[in-house]
Amino acid sequence: MDVDETGRALEQSILDLLAARAPTSTICPSEAARSVGSEDGWRNLMEPARRAARRLVAAGEVEVLQGGRVVDPATATGPIRIRRT
């Protein structure tokens, strides 16, 4: 799968944000979107941030949670959280 520069930046942002927190802490995809996007444009990066999280799940780097439970990121709808595996 080809990943563009923004996708790579979102993946790195997710990993960097998680690295700066306690091992069991979570982040919202919006945090990565805000760090990569502009003040006005970060909302457009929400779905790309979720895709970046899915790629990191596939790589075994992170888990996606809803309601504190690990879920399949391909079928998760609504708010999600991301944490290191």
KOLKE-176031 format. One record per atom (N, C-alpha, C, O): residue number from 1; residue in three letters; atom name; x, y, z. Coordinates in nm, 4 decimals, always signed. Example, Ala and Ser with C-alpha at 12.3 -4.5 7.8 and 13.67 -1.06 7.14 Angstrom:
% KOLKE-176031
<r 1,'Ala','N',<+1.3190,-0.5690,+0.7800>>
<r 1,'Ala','CA',<+1.2300,-0.4500,+0.7800>>
<r 1,'Ala','C',<+1.3200,-0.3300,+0.7800>>
<r 1,'Ala','O',<+1.4236,-0.3319,+0.8465>>
<r 2,'Ser','N',<+1.2850,-0.2250,+0.7080>>
<r 2,'Ser','CA',<+1.3670,-0.1060,+0.7140>>
<r 2,'Ser','C',<+1.2900,+0.0030,+0.7870>>
<r 2,'Ser','O',<+1.3409,+0.1138,+0.8039>>
***
This chain:
% KOLKE-176031
<r 1,'Met','N',<+0.0835,-0.1172,+0.0000>>
<r 1,'Met','CA',<+0.0000,+0.0000,+0.0000>>
<r 1,'Met','C',<+0.0885,+0.1243,+0.0000>>
<r 1,'Met','O',<+0.1782,+0.1383,+0.0832>>
<r 2,'Asp','N',<+0.0621,+0.2135,-0.0940>>
<r 2,'Asp','CA',<+0.1359,+0.3392,-0.0988>>
<r 2,'Asp','C',<+0.0801,+0.4350,+0.0054>>
<r 2,'Asp','O',<-0.0407,+0.4574,+0.0130>>
<r 3,'Val','N',<+0.1686,+0.4901,+0.0842>>
<r 3,'Val','CA',<+0.1301,+0.5871,+0.1864>>
<r 3,'Val','C',<+0.1949,+0.7188,+0.1500>>
<r 3,'Val','O',<+0.3157,+0.7257,+0.1272>>
<r 4,'Asp','N',<+0.1138,+0.8236,+0.1446>>
<r 4,'Asp','CA',<+0.1679,+0.9541,+0.1080>>
<r 4,'Asp','C',<+0.2402,+1.0188,+0.2269>>
<r 4,'Asp','O',<+0.2433,+0.9647,+0.3375>>
<r 5,'Glu','N',<+0.2968,+1.1339,+0.2005>>
<r 5,'Glu','CA',<+0.3752,+1.2046,+0.3023>>
<r 5,'Glu','C',<+0.2906,+1.2369,+0.4261>>
<r 5,'Glu','O',<+0.3384,+1.2250,+0.5389>>
<r 6,'Thr','N',<+0.1667,+1.2772,+0.4051>>
<r 6,'Thr','CA',<+0.0782,+1.3087,+0.5175>>
<r 6,'Thr','C',<+0.0494,+1.1836,+0.5995>>
<r 6,'Thr','O',<+0.0482,+1.1885,+0.7225>>
<r 7,'Gly','N',<+0.0266,+1.0733,+0.5325>>
<r 7,'Gly','CA',<+0.0020,+0.9470,+0.6026>>
<r 7,'Gly','C',<+0.1208,+0.9053,+0.6874>>
<r 7,'Gly','O',<+0.1042,+0.8599,+0.8007>>
<r 8,'Arg','N',<+0.2404,+0.9206,+0.6327>>
<r 8,'Arg','CA',<+0.3617,+0.8876,+0.7091>>
<r 8,'Arg','C',<+0.3779,+0.9824,+0.8279>>
<r 8,'Arg','O',<+0.4168,+0.9405,+0.9369>>
<r 9,'Ala','N',<+0.3475,+1.1108,+0.8058>>
<r 9,'Ala','CA',<+0.3571,+1.2091,+0.9142>>
<r 9,'Ala','C',<+0.2573,+1.1769,+1.0252>>
<r 9,'Ala','O',<+0.2892,+1.1919,+1.1432>>
<r 10,'Leu','N',<+0.1368,+1.1329,+0.9886>>
<r 10,'Leu','CA',<+0.0373,+1.0958,+1.0894>>
<r 10,'Leu','C',<+0.0816,+0.9725,+1.1678>>
<r 10,'Leu','O',<+0.0670,+0.9680,+1.2899>>
<r 11,'Glu','N',<+0.1353,+0.8729,+1.0983>>
<r 11,'Glu','CA',<+0.1864,+0.7541,+1.1679>>
<r 11,'Glu','C',<+0.2944,+0.7935,+1.2682>>
<r 11,'Glu','O',<+0.2924,+0.7493,+1.3831>>
<r 12,'Gln','N',<+0.3881,+0.8764,+1.2244>>
<r 12,'Gln','CA',<+0.4968,+0.9181,+1.3130>>
<r 12,'Gln','C',<+0.4428,+1.0008,+1.4291>>
<r 12,'Gln','O',<+0.4901,+0.9873,+1.5420>>
<r 13,'Ser','N',<+0.3460,+1.0846,+1.4028>>
<r 13,'Ser','CA',<+0.2869,+1.1650,+1.5084>>
<r 13,'Ser','C',<+0.2209,+1.0763,+1.6142>>
<r 13,'Ser','O',<+0.2366,+1.1002,+1.7339>>
<r 14,'Ile','N',<+0.1480,+0.9753,+1.5705>>
<r 14,'Ile','CA',<+0.0855,+0.8824,+1.6649>>
<r 14,'Ile','C',<+0.1921,+0.8177,+1.7528>>
<r 14,'Ile','O',<+0.1785,+0.8130,+1.8750>>
<r 15,'Leu','N',<+0.2967,+0.7688,+1.6905>>
<r 15,'Leu','CA',<+0.4041,+0.7030,+1.7668>>
<r 15,'Leu','C',<+0.4742,+0.8008,+1.8611>>
<r 15,'Leu','O',<+0.5048,+0.7658,+1.9751>>
<r 16,'Asp','N',<+0.4994,+0.9224,+1.8145>>
<r 16,'Asp','CA',<+0.5659,+1.0228,+1.8984>>
<r 16,'Asp','C',<+0.4786,+1.0628,+2.0173>>
<r 16,'Asp','O',<+0.5275,+1.0741,+2.1297>>
<r 17,'Leu','N',<+0.3505,+1.0841,+1.9922>>
<r 17,'Leu','CA',<+0.2593,+1.1211,+2.1015>>
<r 17,'Leu','C',<+0.2529,+1.0108,+2.2067>>
<r 17,'Leu','O',<+0.2535,+1.0382,+2.3267>>
<r 18,'Leu','N',<+0.2466,+0.8868,+2.1610>>
<r 18,'Leu','CA',<+0.2410,+0.7748,+2.2558>>
<r 18,'Leu','C',<+0.3722,+0.7590,+2.3311>>
<r 18,'Leu','O',<+0.3719,+0.7256,+2.4496>>
<r 19,'Ala','N',<+0.4832,+0.7824,+2.2646>>
<r 19,'Ala','CA',<+0.6140,+0.7693,+2.3293>>
<r 19,'Ala','C',<+0.6318,+0.8713,+2.4415>>
<r 19,'Ala','O',<+0.7075,+0.8481,+2.5358>>
<r 20,'Ala','N',<+0.5624,+0.9832,+2.4310>>
<r 20,'Ala','CA',<+0.5757,+1.0887,+2.5310>>
<r 20,'Ala','C',<+0.4855,+1.0660,+2.6525>>
<r 20,'Ala','O',<+0.4843,+1.1465,+2.7456>>
<r 21,'Arg','N',<+0.4110,+0.9567,+2.6509>>
<r 21,'Arg','CA',<+0.3165,+0.9288,+2.7593>>
<r 21,'Arg','C',<+0.3493,+0.7966,+2.8272>>
<r 21,'Arg','O',<+0.4335,+0.7195,+2.7811>>
<r 22,'Ala','N',<+0.2808,+0.7731,+2.9371>>
<r 22,'Ala','CA',<+0.2977,+0.6473,+3.0096>>
<r 22,'Ala','C',<+0.2621,+0.5307,+2.9167>>
<r 22,'Ala','O',<+0.1803,+0.5464,+2.8260>>
<r 23,'Pro','N',<+0.3236,+0.4132,+2.9392>>
<r 23,'Pro','CA',<+0.3029,+0.2994,+2.8489>>
<r 23,'Pro','C',<+0.1568,+0.2584,+2.8281>>
<r 23,'Pro','O',<+0.1220,+0.2086,+2.7210>>
<r 24,'Thr','N',<+0.0723,+0.2783,+2.9268>>
<r 24,'Thr','CA',<-0.0673,+0.2372,+2.9123>>
<r 24,'Thr','C',<-0.1594,+0.3515,+2.8699>>
<r 24,'Thr','O',<-0.2803,+0.3322,+2.8571>>
<r 25,'Ser','N',<-0.1032,+0.4698,+2.8481>>
<r 25,'Ser','CA',<-0.1845,+0.5856,+2.8096>>
<r 25,'Ser','C',<-0.2344,+0.5716,+2.6666>>
<r 25,'Ser','O',<-0.1783,+0.4979,+2.5855>>
<r 26,'Thr','N',<-0.3416,+0.6447,+2.6385>>
<r 26,'Thr','CA',<-0.4001,+0.6445,+2.5046>>
<r 26,'Thr','C',<-0.4005,+0.7867,+2.4491>>
<r 26,'Thr','O',<-0.3863,+0.8851,+2.5217>>
<r 27,'Ile','N',<-0.4174,+0.7929,+2.3180>>
<r 27,'Ile','CA',<-0.4368,+0.9217,+2.2513>>
<r 27,'Ile','C',<-0.5594,+0.9107,+2.1617>>
<r 27,'Ile','O',<-0.6044,+0.8013,+2.1277>>
<r 28,'Cys','N',<-0.6114,+1.0255,+2.1251>>
<r 28,'Cys','CA',<-0.7195,+1.0338,+2.0275>>
<r 28,'Cys','C',<-0.6569,+1.0610,+1.8915>>
<r 28,'Cys','O',<-0.5575,+1.1331,+1.8839>>
<r 29,'Pro','N',<-0.7119,+1.0055,+1.7837>>
<r 29,'Pro','CA',<-0.6579,+1.0369,+1.6515>>
<r 29,'Pro','C',<-0.6545,+1.1868,+1.6227>>
<r 29,'Pro','O',<-0.5726,+1.2328,+1.5432>>
<r 30,'Ser','N',<-0.7428,+1.2630,+1.6868>>
<r 30,'Ser','CA',<-0.7443,+1.4073,+1.6635>>
<r 30,'Ser','C',<-0.6152,+1.4739,+1.7099>>
<r 30,'Ser','O',<-0.5758,+1.5775,+1.6563>>
<r 31,'Glu','N',<-0.5492,+1.4149,+1.8094>>
<r 31,'Glu','CA',<-0.4221,+1.4714,+1.8554>>
<r 31,'Glu','C',<-0.3171,+1.4643,+1.7448>>
<r 31,'Glu','O',<-0.2415,+1.5592,+1.7240>>
<r 32,'Ala','N',<-0.3128,+1.3525,+1.6748>>
<r 32,'Ala','CA',<-0.2189,+1.3383,+1.5626>>
<r 32,'Ala','C',<-0.2599,+1.4315,+1.4489>>
<r 32,'Ala','O',<-0.1748,+1.4957,+1.3872>>
<r 33,'Ala','N',<-0.3894,+1.4390,+1.4214>>
<r 33,'Ala','CA',<-0.4376,+1.5264,+1.3145>>
<r 33,'Ala','C',<-0.4029,+1.6721,+1.3437>>
<r 33,'Ala','O',<-0.3629,+1.7459,+1.2536>>
<r 34,'Arg','N',<-0.4179,+1.7136,+1.4692>>
<r 34,'Arg','CA',<-0.3861,+1.8518,+1.5070>>
<r 34,'Arg','C',<-0.2358,+1.8792,+1.4957>>
<r 34,'Arg','O',<-0.1948,+1.9894,+1.4592>>
<r 35,'Ser','N',<-0.1541,+1.7781,+1.5274>>
<r 35,'Ser','CA',<-0.0094,+1.8013,+1.5231>>
<r 35,'Ser','C',<+0.0425,+1.8090,+1.3800>>
<r 35,'Ser','O',<+0.1444,+1.8732,+1.3546>>
<r 36,'Val','N',<-0.0261,+1.7445,+1.2870>>
<r 36,'Val','CA',<+0.0177,+1.7436,+1.1474>>
<r 36,'Val','C',<-0.0519,+1.8526,+1.0663>>
<r 36,'Val','O',<+0.0085,+1.9119,+0.9770>>
<r 37,'Gly','N',<-0.1783,+1.8788,+1.0971>>
<r 37,'Gly','CA',<-0.2568,+1.9730,+1.0189>>
<r 37,'Gly','C',<-0.2488,+2.1152,+1.0703>>
<r 37,'Gly','O',<-0.1881,+2.1435,+1.1735>>
<r 38,'Ser','N',<-0.3112,+2.2024,+0.9957>>
<r 38,'Ser','CA',<-0.3156,+2.3433,+1.0337>>
<r 38,'Ser','C',<-0.4271,+2.3659,+1.1353>>
<r 38,'Ser','O',<-0.5082,+2.2771,+1.1618>>
<r 39,'Glu','N',<-0.4293,+2.4840,+1.1903>>
<r 39,'Glu','CA',<-0.5324,+2.5214,+1.2877>>
<r 39,'Glu','C',<-0.6720,+2.4986,+1.2307>>
<r 39,'Glu','O',<-0.7617,+2.4524,+1.3012>>
<r 40,'Asp','N',<-0.6898,+2.5308,+1.1043>>
<r 40,'Asp','CA',<-0.8210,+2.5178,+1.0414>>
<r 40,'Asp','C',<-0.8400,+2.3862,+0.9670>>
<r 40,'Asp','O',<-0.9533,+2.3445,+0.9431>>
<r 41,'Gly','N',<-0.7294,+2.3200,+0.9300>>
<r 41,'Gly','CA',<-0.7404,+2.2032,+0.8434>>
<r 41,'Gly','C',<-0.7296,+2.0676,+0.9099>>
<r 41,'Gly','O',<-0.7399,+1.9656,+0.8419>>
<r 42,'Trp','N',<-0.7092,+2.0631,+1.0407>>
<r 42,'Trp','CA',<-0.6857,+1.9335,+1.1048>>
<r 42,'Trp','C',<-0.8059,+1.8406,+1.0960>>
<r 42,'Trp','O',<-0.7892,+1.7187,+1.0928>>
<r 43,'Arg','N',<-0.9262,+1.8957,+1.0921>>
<r 43,'Arg','CA',<-1.0458,+1.8091,+1.0861>>
<r 43,'Arg','C',<-1.0467,+1.7237,+0.9591>>
<r 43,'Arg','O',<-1.0966,+1.6111,+0.9586>>
<r 44,'Asn','N',<-0.9911,+1.7789,+0.8525>>
<r 44,'Asn','CA',<-0.9825,+1.7030,+0.7274>>
<r 44,'Asn','C',<-0.8865,+1.5853,+0.7384>>
<r 44,'Asn','O',<-0.8867,+1.4968,+0.6529>>
<r 45,'Leu','N',<-0.8050,+1.5838,+0.8427>>
<r 45,'Leu','CA',<-0.7082,+1.4753,+0.8611>>
<r 45,'Leu','C',<-0.7583,+1.3662,+0.9559>>
<r 45,'Leu','O',<-0.6847,+1.2725,+0.9865>>
<r 46,'Met','N',<-0.8818,+1.3776,+1.0021>>
<r 46,'Met','CA',<-0.9314,+1.2776,+1.0966>>
<r 46,'Met','C',<-0.9376,+1.1378,+1.0356>>
<r 46,'Met','O',<-0.8894,+1.0424,+1.0967>>
<r 47,'Glu','N',<-0.9952,+1.1238,+0.9178>>
<r 47,'Glu','CA',<-1.0009,+0.9913,+0.8566>>
<r 47,'Glu','C',<-0.8606,+0.9433,+0.8176>>
<r 47,'Glu','O',<-0.8295,+0.8264,+0.8399>>
<r 48,'Pro','N',<-0.7747,+1.0285,+0.7603>>
<r 48,'Pro','CA',<-0.6375,+0.9842,+0.7370>>
<r 48,'Pro','C',<-0.5667,+0.9412,+0.8663>>
<r 48,'Pro','O',<-0.4856,+0.8486,+0.8637>>
<r 49,'Ala','N',<-0.5959,+1.0065,+0.9784>>
<r 49,'Ala','CA',<-0.5353,+0.9673,+1.1062>>
<r 49,'Ala','C',<-0.5857,+0.8301,+1.1491>>
<r 49,'Ala','O',<-0.5090,+0.7492,+1.2014>>
<r 50,'Arg','N',<-0.7140,+0.8035,+1.1275>>
<r 50,'Arg','CA',<-0.7687,+0.6710,+1.1593>>
<r 50,'Arg','C',<-0.7054,+0.5650,+1.0685>>
<r 50,'Arg','O',<-0.6763,+0.4542,+1.1135>>
<r 51,'Arg','N',<-0.6841,+0.5986,+0.9409>>
<r 51,'Arg','CA',<-0.6170,+0.5042,+0.8496>>
<r 51,'Arg','C',<-0.4746,+0.4790,+0.8952>>
<r 51,'Arg','O',<-0.4269,+0.3656,+0.8900>>
<r 52,'Ala','N',<-0.4056,+0.5842,+0.9401>>
<r 52,'Ala','CA',<-0.2693,+0.5674,+0.9913>>
<r 52,'Ala','C',<-0.2697,+0.4741,+1.1114>>
<r 52,'Ala','O',<-0.1820,+0.3887,+1.1244>>
<r 53,'Ala','N',<-0.3670,+0.4900,+1.1982>>
<r 53,'Ala','CA',<-0.3781,+0.4010,+1.3150>>
<r 53,'Ala','C',<-0.4015,+0.2575,+1.2701>>
<r 53,'Ala','O',<-0.3436,+0.1651,+1.3273>>
<r 54,'Arg','N',<-0.4851,+0.2371,+1.1691>>
<r 54,'Arg','CA',<-0.5097,+0.1008,+1.1194>>
<r 54,'Arg','C',<-0.3818,+0.0381,+1.0653>>
<r 54,'Arg','O',<-0.3558,-0.0801,+1.0876>>
<r 55,'Arg','N',<-0.3017,+0.1180,+0.9940>>
<r 55,'Arg','CA',<-0.1745,+0.0652,+0.9430>>
<r 55,'Arg','C',<-0.0817,+0.0272,+1.0584>>
<r 55,'Arg','O',<-0.0132,-0.0749,+1.0520>>
<r 56,'Leu','N',<-0.0795,+0.1084,+1.1629>>
<r 56,'Leu','CA',<+0.0054,+0.0780,+1.2783>>
<r 56,'Leu','C',<-0.0451,-0.0440,+1.3544>>
<r 56,'Leu','O',<+0.0344,-0.1186,+1.4116>>
<r 57,'Val','N',<-0.1764,-0.0649,+1.3557>>
<r 57,'Val','CA',<-0.2310,-0.1878,+1.4150>>
<r 57,'Val','C',<-0.1821,-0.3074,+1.3344>>
<r 57,'Val','O',<-0.1361,-0.4065,+1.3911>>
<r 58,'Ala','N',<-0.1921,-0.2981,+1.2026>>
<r 58,'Ala','CA',<-0.1480,-0.4080,+1.1154>>
<r 58,'Ala','C',<+0.0003,-0.4381,+1.1340>>
<r 58,'Ala','O',<+0.0431,-0.5526,+1.1197>>
<r 59,'Ala','N',<+0.0784,-0.3354,+1.1659>>
<r 59,'Ala','CA',<+0.2221,-0.3528,+1.1882>>
<r 59,'Ala','C',<+0.2539,-0.4000,+1.3298>>
<r 59,'Ala','O',<+0.3698,-0.4263,+1.3619>>
<r 60,'Gly','N',<+0.1513,-0.4108,+1.4146>>
<r 60,'Gly','CA',<+0.1724,-0.4569,+1.5511>>
<r 60,'Gly','C',<+0.2246,-0.3497,+1.6457>>
<r 60,'Gly','O',<+0.2712,-0.3816,+1.7551>>
<r 61,'Glu','N',<+0.2178,-0.2244,+1.6057>>
<r 61,'Glu','CA',<+0.2723,-0.1140,+1.6863>>
<r 61,'Glu','C',<+0.1743,-0.0615,+1.7911>>
<r 61,'Glu','O',<+0.2145,-0.0230,+1.9009>>
<r 62,'Val','N',<+0.0438,-0.0603,+1.7562>>
<r 62,'Val','CA',<-0.0567,-0.0008,+1.8443>>
<r 62,'Val','C',<-0.1824,-0.0878,+1.8473>>
<r 62,'Val','O',<-0.1978,-0.1819,+1.7695>>
<r 63,'Glu','N',<-0.2717,-0.0525,+1.9402>>
<r 63,'Glu','CA',<-0.4046,-0.1115,+1.9489>>
<r 63,'Glu','C',<-0.5063,+0.0019,+1.9421>>
<r 63,'Glu','O',<-0.4773,+0.1153,+1.9803>>
<r 64,'Val','N',<-0.6247,-0.0298,+1.8934>>
<r 64,'Val','CA',<-0.7344,+0.0665,+1.8900>>
<r 64,'Val','C',<-0.8381,+0.0213,+1.9919>>
<r 64,'Val','O',<-0.8745,-0.0961,+1.9983>>
<r 65,'Leu','N',<-0.8848,+0.1175,+2.0717>>
<r 65,'Leu','CA',<-0.9808,+0.0867,+2.1773>>
<r 65,'Leu','C',<-1.1072,+0.1705,+2.1627>>
<r 65,'Leu','O',<-1.1052,+0.2824,+2.1115>>
<r 66,'Gln','N',<-1.2172,+0.1121,+2.2097>>
<r 66,'Gln','CA',<-1.3430,+0.1837,+2.2284>>
<r 66,'Gln','C',<-1.3975,+0.1386,+2.3618>>
<r 66,'Gln','O',<-1.4074,+0.0189,+2.3889>>
<r 67,'Gly','N',<-1.4326,+0.2339,+2.4443>>
<r 67,'Gly','CA',<-1.4851,+0.1993,+2.5753>>
<r 67,'Gly','C',<-1.3868,+0.1189,+2.6588>>
<r 67,'Gly','O',<-1.4271,+0.0383,+2.7426>>
<r 68,'Gly','N',<-1.2569,+0.1410,+2.6357>>
<r 68,'Gly','CA',<-1.1540,+0.0706,+2.7112>>
<r 68,'Gly','C',<-1.1263,-0.0713,+2.6649>>
<r 68,'Gly','O',<-1.0466,-0.1422,+2.7265>>
<r 69,'Arg','N',<-1.1916,-0.1139,+2.5567>>
<r 69,'Arg','CA',<-1.1721,-0.2502,+2.5053>>
<r 69,'Arg','C',<-1.1089,-0.2448,+2.3672>>
<r 69,'Arg','O',<-1.1420,-0.1587,+2.2857>>
<r 70,'Val','N',<-1.0179,-0.3373,+2.3420>>
<r 70,'Val','CA',<-0.9536,-0.3459,+2.2104>>
<r 70,'Val','C',<-1.0587,-0.3867,+2.1074>>
<r 70,'Val','O',<-1.1348,-0.4812,+2.1278>>
<r 71,'Val','N',<-1.0608,-0.3133,+1.9967>>
<r 71,'Val','CA',<-1.1555,-0.3406,+1.8886>>
<r 71,'Val','C',<-1.0816,-0.3507,+1.7564>>
<r 71,'Val','O',<-0.9663,-0.3095,+1.7445>>
<r 72,'Asp','N',<-1.1499,-0.4061,+1.6578>>
<r 72,'Asp','CA',<-1.0964,-0.4142,+1.5223>>
<r 72,'Asp','C',<-1.1104,-0.2756,+1.4592>>
<r 72,'Asp','O',<-1.2223,-0.2270,+1.4425>>
<r 73,'Pro','N',<-0.9996,-0.2115,+1.4242>>
<r 73,'Pro','CA',<-1.0088,-0.0760,+1.3708>>
<r 73,'Pro','C',<-1.0804,-0.0681,+1.2364>>
<r 73,'Pro','O',<-1.1280,+0.0386,+1.1976>>
<r 74,'Ala','N',<-1.0884,-0.1797,+1.1654>>
<r 74,'Ala','CA',<-1.1557,-0.1789,+1.0360>>
<r 74,'Ala','C',<-1.3071,-0.1678,+1.0503>>
<r 74,'Ala','O',<-1.3751,-0.1223,+0.9584>>
<r 75,'Thr','N',<-1.3600,-0.2092,+1.1652>>
<r 75,'Thr','CA',<-1.5049,-0.2060,+1.1843>>
<r 75,'Thr','C',<-1.5486,-0.1072,+1.2917>>
<r 75,'Thr','O',<-1.6683,-0.0880,+1.3131>>
<r 76,'Ala','N',<-1.4530,-0.0446,+1.3591>>
<r 76,'Ala','CA',<-1.4867,+0.0501,+1.4661>>
<r 76,'Ala','C',<-1.5499,+0.1758,+1.4073>>
<r 76,'Ala','O',<-1.4980,+0.2346,+1.3124>>
<r 77,'Thr','N',<-1.6613,+0.2153,+1.4645>>
<r 77,'Thr','CA',<-1.7251,+0.3412,+1.4261>>
<r 77,'Thr','C',<-1.7356,+0.4269,+1.5512>>
<r 77,'Thr','O',<-1.7446,+0.3755,+1.6627>>
<r 78,'Gly','N',<-1.7343,+0.5553,+1.5317>>
<r 78,'Gly','CA',<-1.7406,+0.6448,+1.6456>>
<r 78,'Gly','C',<-1.6033,+0.6699,+1.7039>>
<r 78,'Gly','O',<-1.5019,+0.6337,+1.6441>>
<r 79,'Pro','N',<-1.5999,+0.7325,+1.8217>>
<r 79,'Pro','CA',<-1.4727,+0.7701,+1.8838>>
<r 79,'Pro','C',<-1.3862,+0.6485,+1.9172>>
<r 79,'Pro','O',<-1.4352,+0.5463,+1.9653>>
<r 80,'Ile','N',<-1.2565,+0.6625,+1.8904>>
<r 80,'Ile','CA',<-1.1611,+0.5573,+1.9239>>
<r 80,'Ile','C',<-1.0444,+0.6201,+2.0008>>
<r 80,'Ile','O',<-1.0241,+0.7415,+1.9982>>
<r 81,'Arg','N',<-0.9703,+0.5362,+2.0674>>
<r 81,'Arg','CA',<-0.8458,+0.5747,+2.1336>>
<r 81,'Arg','C',<-0.7378,+0.4809,+2.0811>>
<r 81,'Arg','O',<-0.7671,+0.3708,+2.0344>>
<r 82,'Ile','N',<-0.6132,+0.5252,+2.0892>>
<r 82,'Ile','CA',<-0.4994,+0.4476,+2.0399>>
<r 82,'Ile','C',<-0.3997,+0.4340,+2.1535>>
<r 82,'Ile','O',<-0.3734,+0.5303,+2.2254>>
<r 83,'Arg','N',<-0.3434,+0.3128,+2.1701>>
<r 83,'Arg','CA',<-0.2369,+0.2927,+2.2677>>
<r 83,'Arg','C',<-0.1333,+0.1973,+2.2111>>
<r 83,'Arg','O',<-0.1586,+0.1231,+2.1162>>
<r 84,'Arg','N',<-0.0161,+0.2017,+2.2725>>
<r 84,'Arg','CA',<+0.0912,+0.1096,+2.2309>>
<r 84,'Arg','C',<+0.0524,-0.0337,+2.2660>>
<r 84,'Arg','O',<-0.0230,-0.0579,+2.3602>>
<r 85,'Thr','N',<+0.1050,-0.1276,+2.1887>>
<r 85,'Thr','CA',<+0.0813,-0.2682,+2.2205>>
<r 85,'Thr','C',<+0.1741,-0.3136,+2.3298>>
<r 85,'Thr','O',<+0.1694,-0.4296,+2.3706>>
***
